[in-house]
């Protein structure tokens, strides 16, 4: 399977966060886009923590 780098525009909202999580869970590199870094950093941290206990 190919692995892609995927950018999710508006990645800090509920749909963007969910899409980012699902893409990352399946082995893709995900970039969460936001107009403000202070919004994106906690969301990226949350997604990363959720992935810690998941087998790819």
Secondary structure, DSSP 8 states (H G I E B T S, - for coil): ----EEEETTTTSHHHHHHHHHHHHTT-EEEE--S-HHHHHHHHHHHHHHHTT---
